[in-house]
Structure formats: structure tokens, C-alpha cells
């Protein structure tokens, strides 16, 4: 499973940040590794330099073998919480999508 982390011009990306999110996603999605080919992570700051709550966005796009991608988005006050919430949403979506396939 390949993981690619993308940031907008308002989020300062680093190799350390990419490594952290790579490891976090691999751990969280380990049980789906046979079905997922890649995960795209898109991090952005919706309000840029302005004050405001829940302006950090994490969009996760998981590409599944032979299926359409599963996409989730989560907004939070900081990037870590946004990513954590998006991972939780992605796991629920993957459980639902893969569970429906197993029932057929």
C-alpha cells in the first residue's frame, strides 16, 4: 500500500510529517492492506492565516483493487485531529464497502 501526503501552500509539509502520517496510516489500515493499493492524503488550511475553528482539512482517498476509490473528509482545529478523524471515517467506510462485498 502506497501512501502519498500532499499539502496546500498554507501547510508546511516536511519529511518528518510525511513519515509520521505514513506510519499512522499503515498501522490504522493494516487489516485492509490486501484490498488497498494506495492512499492519497490531502491536508489544507481552509482559512489560511485567519483565525477560526475547524479550518484544517484532511481528505483521504483510498484506492481499492477493482473498486471505486473511497473518499472521506474531516475538519478540525489542527492537522493531527483532522487526520485522526479522517482515519476513523475511512475505516468505517472501508468496513461498510468491503462488508457489503463479502455478503454477496
Backbone torsions as a table, in degrees:
resi	resn	phi	psi	omega
1	UNK	NA	122.3	178.1
2	UNK	-93.7	141.3	177.9
3	UNK	-126.4	128.1	178.9
4	UNK	-122.5	126.5	-179.8
5	UNK	-104.0	125.6	179.5
6	UNK	-120.7	140.3	177.0
7	UNK	-125.9	154.3	175.0
8	UNK	-84.6	-178.6	-175.5
9	UNK	-70.8	-10.4	-179.7
10	UNK	-95.1	-10.5	178.5
11	UNK	-110.3	123.7	-179.6
12	UNK	-83.5	108.2	178.9
13	UNK	-84.2	151.9	177.8
14	UNK	-147.3	164.0	178.1
15	UNK	-63.7	-36.4	179.7
16	UNK	-64.7	-43.4	178.9
17	UNK	-63.8	-44.8	178.6
18	UNK	-60.5	-43.3	180.0
19	UNK	-63.4	-41.3	179.5
20	UNK	-62.4	-49.3	-178.7
21	UNK	-69.3	-33.5	174.8
22	UNK	-58.7	-50.7	-178.8
23	UNK	-64.5	-43.4	179.9
24	UNK	-60.3	-45.7	-179.5
25	UNK	-68.1	-41.1	178.1
26	UNK	-60.0	-44.1	179.4
27	UNK	-64.0	-45.6	-176.1
28	UNK	-69.3	-33.9	-174.5
29	UNK	-104.6	14.7	-175.5
30	UNK	-54.2	-41.6	-176.9
31	UNK	-70.9	-13.0	178.4
32	UNK	-102.5	6.2	-171.8
33	UNK	-59.9	-25.8	178.4
34	UNK	-75.1	-24.0	-177.9
35	UNK	-97.3	-26.6	-175.3
36	UNK	-93.3	129.7	175.2
37	UNK	-92.9	-38.1	179.3
38	UNK	-156.9	159.2	176.2
39	UNK	-131.1	128.2	174.7
40	UNK	-101.9	130.7	177.2
41	UNK	-113.4	125.0	178.2
42	UNK	-120.3	114.4	-180.0
43	UNK	-108.4	135.0	179.1
44	UNK	-149.4	158.6	175.1
45	UNK	-111.4	106.4	-173.0
46	UNK	-65.2	-33.1	-177.4
47	UNK	-101.3	4.2	-178.2
48	UNK	52.6	-120.8	-174.8
49	UNK	-83.3	-3.9	-177.4
50	UNK	-78.5	155.0	175.7
51	UNK	-76.8	153.7	177.2
52	UNK	158.6	152.5	179.5
53	UNK	-93.8	157.3	177.9
54	UNK	52.3	43.8	-179.9
55	UNK	-104.8	-1.2	176.3
56	UNK	-93.0	131.3	-176.1
57	UNK	-119.7	137.1	171.8
58	UNK	-123.8	119.9	174.9
59	UNK	-110.6	126.0	177.1
60	UNK	-114.1	132.1	176.7
61	UNK	-124.0	110.7	179.0
62	UNK	-100.1	124.1	177.6
63	UNK	-95.2	123.0	-178.0
64	UNK	-104.1	146.9	178.7
65	UNK	-61.8	119.3	175.3
66	UNK	74.4	8.0	-179.0
67	UNK	-130.5	168.8	175.0
68	UNK	-70.9	152.6	178.0
69	UNK	-63.1	149.5	174.5
70	UNK	-103.1	124.5	-175.4
71	UNK	-122.9	132.1	175.5
72	UNK	-133.7	155.0	178.8
73	UNK	-134.6	141.4	175.8
74	UNK	-138.8	138.4	177.7
75	UNK	-111.4	142.8	178.6
76	UNK	-157.3	178.6	-177.7
77	UNK	-78.2	-20.1	174.2
78	UNK	-145.4	166.6	-174.1
79	UNK	-63.2	-41.9	-178.4
80	UNK	-59.4	-45.0	179.9
81	UNK	-69.1	-37.6	178.2
82	UNK	-62.1	-43.6	179.7
83	UNK	-66.9	-44.9	-179.7
84	UNK	-59.1	-45.5	178.3
85	UNK	-64.5	-39.2	178.8
86	UNK	-66.0	-38.6	177.8
87	UNK	-62.7	-44.4	178.2
88	UNK	-59.3	-44.1	178.8
89	UNK	-64.1	-40.3	-179.1
90	UNK	-65.6	-41.9	179.2
91	UNK	-61.0	-44.2	178.7
92	UNK	-62.2	-42.5	179.6
93	UNK	-65.5	-41.4	179.0
94	UNK	-66.5	-42.2	176.7
95	UNK	-57.3	-44.0	-179.6
96	UNK	-66.2	-49.2	-177.9
97	UNK	-63.5	-48.4	-178.0
98	UNK	-72.3	-34.8	177.6
99	UNK	-62.6	-39.9	178.8
100	UNK	-64.6	-36.0	179.2
101	UNK	-67.0	-38.9	-179.0
102	UNK	-69.1	-26.3	-179.9
103	UNK	-73.7	-23.8	-177.2
104	UNK	-88.3	NA	NA
